[in-house]
Amino acid sequence: MNEKQQTIVVMFDKIAPTYDIANRILSFGTDINWRKEGIKKALMLGGVQNPQILDVATGTGDMLVFWKRAIEGEAAYTGVDPSVGMLEVAKQKVSFASFHEGYAQKLPFEDSKFDFLSISYGFRNVTEKEEAVREFARALKTNGRLLILEFAKNESKNPFRIAAQWYVKKVLPLLGGLISGNLSAYRYLPNSIEGFLTRGEIVAMLERNGFEAEIAKDFSFGVSSLIIARKK
């Protein structure tokens, strides 16, 4: 992997022990509702018996916990992440899933294995995004669903959106730095959003790489975006 990707991975290794608590505090717990709604909609669109679920950039395995709560019956849960520090936390926290070290742009799984693939607030941290999308398509079964939750770039002039941007740029880095002891990691977040794609650009990338977008919407005045796409 390239040097930029390696630098990002090392940063997440360092903040792994405090990552979950920082997420909950910094989002005021709203990320829980975003995750729940995304999973609910994905399951409604692509409901299958005994699904195989892959969470990419799984971090501490948080998203897999929400998948399990939403699914009735049997399912197989897998998480993959390049950060060894994050995976150490995930393995202690999530007993029902298997975890693998690996990158979104080079998934260590066979073709057409999964019914659902999620990546929540991790796509922004992938340096080769187009390669990752092609890997998502390869790993998913035909008609499998891709669920993306992300802080997409949004240039709306809505006053609530402007207030949210101020919080993310000015307040969040300081709070995150206090909680984690790593100010530079939480300064990275607003910078990564500014340099990221818009929701429409993400949809266009998916649709030129074997997906059909079914849902593309914003939460909380554009703070977070949800995209669900079907593999053709």
C-alpha positions in Angstrom: 0.0 0.0 0.0 1.1 3.6 -0.6 2.7 5.7 2.1 -0.5 7.9 2.7 -2.6 4.8 3.4 0.0 3.4 5.8 0.1 6.7 7.7 -3.7 6.6 8.1 -3.5 3.0 9.4 -0.9 3.9 12.0 -3.1 6.9 13.2 -6.0 4.5 13.7 -3.7 2.1 15.6 -3.0 4.8 18.1 -6.6 5.9 18.8 -8.1 2.4 18.8 -8.5 2.1 22.7 -10.6 5.3 22.9 -12.3 5.1 19.5 -15.7 3.9 20.5 -16.2 6.3 23.4 -15.0 9.2 21.2 -17.4 8.3 18.5 -20.4 8.3 20.8 -19.5 11.6 22.5 -18.5 13.5 19.4 -21.7 12.5 17.5 -23.9 12.8 20.6 -24.9 9.2 19.9 -26.6 10.1 16.6 -24.3 7.7 14.7 -26.3 4.9 16.3 -29.5 5.9 14.5 -27.7 6.4 11.2 -26.2 2.9 11.4 -29.6 1.3 12.4 -31.5 3.0 9.6 -28.9 2.1 7.0 -28.9 -1.6 8.0 -32.8 -1.7 8.2 -33.1 -0.3 4.6 -30.4 -2.6 3.3 -32.2 -5.6 4.7 -35.5 -4.5 3.3 -34.0 -4.2 -0.2 -31.9 -7.4 -0.1 -33.4 -9.8 2.4 -32.0 -13.3 2.2 -31.9 -16.3 4.5 -28.8 -16.9 6.5 -26.9 -13.9 4.9 -23.1 -13.6 4.7 -22.2 -10.1 5.9 -18.9 -8.3 5.5 -18.0 -5.1 7.2 -15.0 -3.3 5.6 -12.9 -0.9 7.5 -14.6 -2.5 10.5 -12.5 -0.8 13.1 -13.6 -2.0 16.5 -16.4 -4.0 15.0 -19.1 -1.5 15.9 -21.2 -1.9 12.7 -21.3 -5.7 13.1 -23.0 -5.3 16.5 -25.8 -3.4 14.8 -26.0 -5.9 12.0 -26.5 -8.7 14.5 -29.1 -6.9 16.4 -31.1 -6.2 13.2 -31.0 -9.8 11.8 -33.4 -12.5 13.0 -32.0 -16.0 12.6 -28.6 -17.2 11.5 -26.0 -15.1 9.7 -22.2 -15.2 9.2 -20.4 -12.0 10.2 -17.0 -11.0 9.0 -14.9 -7.9 9.6 -11.8 -6.7 7.8 -9.5 -3.7 8.6 -5.9 -2.8 8.0 -5.4 -1.6 11.6 -4.1 -4.3 13.9 -4.8 -2.0 16.9 -8.5 -1.7 15.9 -8.8 -5.4 15.3 -7.4 -6.2 18.7 -10.3 -4.1 20.2 -12.8 -5.7 17.9 -11.8 -9.3 18.8 -12.3 -8.6 22.5 -15.6 -6.8 21.9 -17.3 -9.0 19.2 -17.3 -12.7 19.9 -19.7 -13.7 17.0 -17.6 -12.5 14.0 -14.4 -13.5 12.3 -11.9 -10.8 11.8 -9.2 -10.4 9.1 -6.4 -7.9 8.5 -6.7 -6.4 5.1 -7.4 -3.4 2.9 -10.6 -2.3 1.2 -8.8 -2.1 -2.1 -7.5 -5.7 -1.8 -10.0 -7.8 0.1 -8.7 -11.2 1.2 -11.9 -13.1 0.2 -13.1 -15.1 -2.8 -15.4 -13.8 -5.5 -19.2 -13.5 -4.9 -19.1 -14.6 -1.3 -21.2 -12.0 0.5 -24.8 -10.9 0.5 -24.2 -7.6 2.2 -21.1 -5.4 2.4 -21.0 -2.4 4.6 -18.4 0.4 5.1 -19.3 3.0 7.7 -17.2 6.1 7.9 -14.2 4.3 6.5 -14.5 4.9 2.7 -13.1 8.4 3.2 -9.9 6.9 4.5 -9.3 4.6 1.5 -6.7 6.1 -0.8 -7.6 4.1 -3.9 -11.4 4.4 -3.8 -12.1 3.2 -7.3 -10.1 0.1 -6.7 -12.0 -0.5 -3.5 -15.4 -0.2 -5.2 -14.3 -2.8 -7.8 -13.3 -5.1 -4.9 -16.7 -4.5 -3.3 -18.4 -5.6 -6.5 -16.1 -8.7 -6.8 -16.7 -9.8 -3.2 -20.5 -9.4 -3.4 -22.9 -11.9 -4.9 -25.1 -10.7 -7.8 -27.9 -8.6 -6.3 -25.9 -8.3 -3.1 -26.2 -4.9 -1.4 -23.5 -2.4 -0.6 -24.1 0.0 2.3 -22.0 3.1 2.7 -22.3 5.5 5.6 -20.0 8.5 5.2 -19.3 12.1 5.9 -19.5 13.1 2.3 -18.4 16.6 1.2 -21.4 18.9 1.2 -21.4 22.6 0.2 -25.0 23.4 1.3 -25.6 26.9 2.7 -28.3 25.6 5.0 -27.7 27.4 8.4 -27.9 24.1 10.3 -25.3 22.6 7.9 -23.0 25.6 8.4 -23.4 25.2 12.2 -22.5 21.5 11.9 -19.5 22.3 9.8 -18.3 24.8 12.5 -18.6 22.0 15.1 -16.7 19.5 13.0 -13.9 21.9 12.1 -13.5 23.8 15.4 -14.9 21.8 18.4 -14.7 18.2 17.4 -10.9 18.1 17.0 -10.4 19.6 20.4 -12.8 17.2 22.1 -11.4 14.2 20.2 -7.9 15.2 21.1 -8.9 15.5 24.8 -10.6 12.0 24.8 -7.9 10.2 22.8 -4.8 12.2 23.7 -4.2 12.5 20.0 -5.1 15.9 18.6 -3.6 15.3 15.2 -5.9 12.3 14.6 -9.0 14.4 15.2 -7.7 17.3 13.1 -7.5 14.8 10.3 -11.3 14.2 10.3 -12.4 17.7 9.1 -9.5 17.8 6.6 -10.5 14.4 5.2 -14.1 15.5 4.7 -13.0 18.7 2.8 -10.9 16.6 0.5 -13.5 13.9 0.0 -16.2 13.2 -2.6 -19.8 14.5 -2.6 -22.6 12.0 -2.3 -23.4 12.4 -6.0 -19.7 11.6 -6.9 -19.8 8.5 -4.8 -23.0 7.3 -6.6 -21.4 8.0 -10.0 -18.3 5.9 -8.9 -20.5 3.0 -7.9 -22.6 3.1 -11.0 -19.5 2.9 -13.3 -18.2 -0.1 -11.4 -21.1 -2.5 -11.5 -23.6 -1.1 -9.0 -27.1 0.4 -9.2 -27.8 3.0 -6.5 -31.1 2.4 -4.8 -30.9 4.9 -1.9 -28.9 8.1 -1.6 -29.9 10.4 1.2 -28.5 12.7 3.9 -29.0 12.7 7.7 -28.9 15.6 10.0 -28.8 18.4 7.4 -26.1 16.7 5.4 -23.7 15.8 8.2 -23.8 12.1 7.2 -24.8 10.4 4.0 -26.3 7.0 3.3 -25.9 5.1 0.0 -27.3 1.7 -0.7 -26.5 0.1 -4.0 -27.2 -3.3 -5.7 -24.6 -5.3 -7.4 -25.8 -5.9 -11.0 
